[in-house]
């Protein structure tokens, strides 16, 4: 079984990821901030917080890290692509639906990579994953808001980008510093997007505050926590555990955004969490 520390880090990261969906949807639905400005403020504030966190850590011996200390533009582009597509998709869908599409794409990307590179599931892990994915499918049956095709494609693309970003974080020696560098590289890309779309810029205090909270807390600290947990998780386990985020997001949507909750949501949530539990329990059994 994973240690209590890894379980706690993983749980905190999942709550933070759900918080991103809730904050983004809240800002784009209830305030006047535009999607590009939300993305920019999110990445810039995340970069600042992660940079401050990295200053508190001692410098590591770069001779033991090698190429991983070089600037990772692939991760930075993946991070920017995720954040931008995520924001624009949430212009047209509710929090729960967006999280479902996002983490379904993440799950496919990460488990597909795990199988491609030779990782094999036990029968119980396959059963657990099947239960979790079935629960996710049930949650997407009629009753959940069906998003427009363009928004759905954007959110699926965001999920693929996040899956790539997460996979590239596995095995990092200094995850907080690496995450800070990735945010710093991604922030100028977001600023460039805002410059291109400057005619559509719209800001207000609540929207800006939501974007900053999303960047500084739910993204910056959340990703640092996730990167700290990832080295102890297999790619397949990391992919499956993220299926809990739509459940957390759905609960938050009910509490904070007035989104509907029905019996199907409860049953599907139980299936998702149960399937994840099977995968986690069998990981080190």
C-alpha positions in Angstrom: 0.0 0.0 0.0 1.2 3.6 -0.6 2.4 5.4 2.5 0.2 7.8 4.3 2.3 10.7 3.0 1.7 9.6 -0.6 -2.0 9.1 0.0 -2.3 12.6 1.6 -0.3 14.3 -1.2 -2.4 12.5 -3.9 -5.7 13.5 -2.2 -4.6 17.1 -1.9 -3.6 17.2 -5.5 -6.9 15.8 -6.6 -8.8 18.4 -4.6 -6.6 21.2 -6.1 -7.3 19.9 -9.7 -11.0 19.9 -8.9 -10.6 23.5 -7.6 -9.3 24.5 -11.0 -12.4 23.4 -12.7 -14.7 25.1 -10.2 -12.7 28.4 -10.2 -12.5 28.6 -13.9 -16.2 27.8 -14.5 -17.2 30.2 -11.8 -15.0 33.0 -13.2 -16.1 32.5 -16.8 -19.8 32.1 -15.9 -20.3 34.7 -13.2 -17.7 37.4 -13.9 -16.5 39.4 -16.9 -13.0 37.9 -17.3 -12.2 36.5 -20.7 -10.6 33.1 -21.2 -7.2 34.3 -22.4 -6.8 36.7 -19.4 -7.8 33.9 -17.0 -5.2 31.7 -18.6 -2.5 34.4 -18.3 -3.3 35.3 -14.7 -3.4 31.6 -13.8 0.0 30.8 -15.3 1.7 34.0 -14.1 0.5 33.7 -10.5 1.4 30.0 -10.5 4.9 30.8 -11.8 5.4 33.4 -9.0 4.2 31.1 -6.2 6.3 28.1 -7.4 9.3 30.3 -7.8 8.9 31.5 -4.2 8.5 27.9 -3.1 11.6 26.8 -5.0 13.7 29.5 -3.2 13.0 27.8 0.1 14.6 24.6 -1.1 18.4 24.1 -1.2 20.0 23.9 -4.6 20.5 20.3 -5.7 23.6 18.8 -7.1 23.2 19.4 -10.8 25.9 16.7 -11.6 23.4 14.1 -10.5 20.5 15.5 -12.6 22.0 15.9 -16.1 19.6 16.8 -18.9 16.6 17.2 -16.5 18.0 20.5 -15.4 17.8 21.9 -18.9 14.8 24.0 -19.9 12.0 21.7 -20.9 10.1 23.5 -23.6 8.0 20.4 -24.4 6.6 20.4 -20.9 6.1 24.2 -21.0 4.1 24.0 -24.3 2.1 21.1 -22.9 1.3 23.1 -19.8 0.3 26.1 -21.8 -1.8 24.1 -24.2 -3.6 22.5 -21.3 -4.3 25.8 -19.5 -5.5 27.6 -22.6 -7.7 24.9 -24.0 -9.1 24.3 -20.5 -10.1 28.0 -20.1 -11.7 28.3 -23.6 -13.6 25.0 -23.2 -15.1 26.2 -19.9 -16.9 29.1 -21.7 -19.5 26.6 -22.9 -19.8 23.7 -20.3 -20.4 23.2 -16.7 -17.7 22.2 -14.2 -18.6 18.5 -13.8 -18.9 17.9 -17.5 -15.6 19.6 -18.2 -13.8 17.6 -15.5 -15.2 14.4 -16.9 -14.0 15.0 -20.4 -10.6 16.3 -19.2 -9.7 13.4 -17.0 -11.1 10.8 -19.4 -8.6 12.1 -21.9 -5.9 12.1 -19.2 -6.7 8.5 -18.3 -6.5 7.3 -21.9 -3.2 9.2 -22.5 -1.5 7.9 -19.4 -2.7 4.3 -19.4 -2.1 4.1 -23.1 1.5 5.3 -22.5 1.9 2.7 -19.7 0.8 -0.1 -21.8 2.9 1.1 -24.8 6.0 1.1 -22.6 5.4 -2.5 -21.3 3.6 -2.0 -18.0 1.0 -4.7 -17.4 -2.1 -4.8 -15.3 -3.1 -7.7 -13.1 -6.6 -9.0 -13.6 -7.7 -7.1 -10.6 -6.3 -3.9 -11.9 -8.0 -4.4 -15.2 -11.3 -5.1 -13.3 -10.8 -2.0 -11.1 -10.0 0.2 -14.2 -13.1 -1.2 -16.0 -15.3 -0.4 -13.0 -13.9 3.1 -12.8 -14.3 3.8 -16.5 -17.8 2.3 -16.5 -18.7 4.7 -13.7 -17.3 7.5 -15.7 -19.4 6.4 -18.7 -22.5 6.3 -16.6 -21.8 9.8 -15.4 -21.8 11.0 -19.0 -25.2 9.5 -19.9 -28.0 11.9 -20.7 -28.6 14.1 -17.7 -25.2 15.7 -17.7 -25.0 18.8 -19.8 -23.8 18.0 -23.3 -21.1 20.5 -24.4 -20.8 22.0 -27.9 -18.5 20.0 -30.1 -15.7 22.7 -30.2 -15.7 23.0 -26.4 -15.6 19.2 -26.1 -12.6 18.9 -28.5 -10.8 21.7 -26.6 -11.3 19.9 -23.3 -10.2 16.6 -24.6 -7.1 18.3 -26.1 -6.5 19.8 -22.7 -6.6 16.3 -21.1 -4.1 14.9 -23.6 -1.8 17.9 -22.9 -2.1 17.4 -19.1 -1.5 13.6 -19.5 1.8 14.4 -21.4 2.8 16.9 -18.8 2.2 14.5 -16.0 4.1 11.7 -17.7 7.1 14.0 -18.2 7.0 14.8 -14.5 7.5 11.2 -13.4 11.0 10.7 -12.1 12.0 14.3 -11.7 14.6 14.8 -9.0 13.4 18.3 -7.9 9.7 18.5 -8.8 9.0 21.9 -7.2 11.9 23.6 -9.0 11.1 21.9 -12.3 7.4 22.8 -12.1 8.3 26.4 -11.4 10.6 26.5 -14.4 7.8 25.0 -16.6 5.3 27.7 -15.4 7.9 30.4 -16.0 8.3 29.2 -19.6 4.6 28.8 -20.1 3.6 32.2 -18.8 5.1 34.2 -21.7 3.1 32.0 -24.1 0.0 32.9 -22.3 1.0 36.6 -22.4 1.5 36.3 -26.2 -2.0 34.7 -26.5 -3.5 37.7 -24.5 -1.7 40.1 -26.8 -3.1 38.4 -29.9 -6.6 38.5 -28.4 -6.2 42.0 -26.9 -9.4 43.3 -28.5 -11.3 40.8 -26.5 -9.7 41.5 -23.1 -12.2 41.8 -20.3 -11.4 41.9 -16.5 -13.1 42.5 -13.2 -11.9 42.1 -9.6 -13.7 38.8 -8.8 -12.6 37.2 -12.1 -9.0 38.2 -11.6 -9.1 37.0 -8.1 -10.5 33.6 -9.2 -7.7 33.3 -11.8 -5.0 34.1 -9.3 -6.4 31.6 -6.8 -6.5 29.0 -9.6 -2.9 29.8 -10.5 -1.3 30.3 -7.1 -3.1 27.7 -5.0 -5.0 25.1 -7.2 -2.4 25.1 -9.9 1.0 26.2 -8.5 0.8 24.5 -5.1 -1.4 21.7 -6.5 1.0 20.7 -9.2 4.0 20.9 -6.9 2.2 18.5 -4.6 1.2 16.2 -7.5 4.8 16.1 -8.8 5.9 15.2 -5.3 3.5 12.2 -5.3 4.2 11.1 -8.9 7.6 9.4 -8.3 5.8 6.9 -6.0 3.1 6.1 -8.5 3.1 4.0 -11.6 1.8 5.8 -14.7 -1.3 3.5 -14.8 -2.0 4.2 -11.1 -1.5 8.0 -11.6 -3.9 7.9 -14.5 -6.6 6.0 -12.7 -6.5 7.9 -9.5 -7.2 11.1 -11.4 -10.7 9.8 -12.2 -11.6 10.9 -8.7 -11.4 14.5 -9.8 -14.7 14.6 -11.7 -16.4 13.2 -8.6 -14.9 15.9 -6.4 -15.7 18.6 -9.1 -19.3 17.4 -9.3 -19.7 17.7 -5.5 -18.2 21.2 -5.6 -20.4 22.1 -8.5 -23.5 21.2 -6.4 -22.2 23.1 -3.3 -20.8 26.2 -5.0 -22.3 26.5 -8.5 -25.8 25.1 -8.1 -25.2 22.2 -10.5 -27.6 19.2 -10.2 -26.9 16.0 -8.3 -29.0 12.8 -9.0 -28.9 9.1 -8.2 -26.9 8.3 -11.3 -24.2 10.8 -10.1 -24.0 9.0 -6.7 -23.8 5.5 -8.2 -21.3 6.5 -10.8 -19.2 8.2 -8.2 -19.2 5.1 -6.0 -18.1 3.0 -9.0 -15.2 5.4 -9.9 -13.9 5.6 -6.4 -14.3 1.9 -5.9 -12.4 1.1 -9.1 -9.6 3.5 -8.1 -9.4 1.8 -4.7 -8.9 -1.6 -6.3 -6.1 -0.3 -8.6 -4.3 1.3 -5.6 -4.7 -1.7 -3.4 -3.3 -4.1 -6.0 -0.4 -1.8 -6.9 2.0 -3.1 -4.2 0.1 -6.3 -3.1 
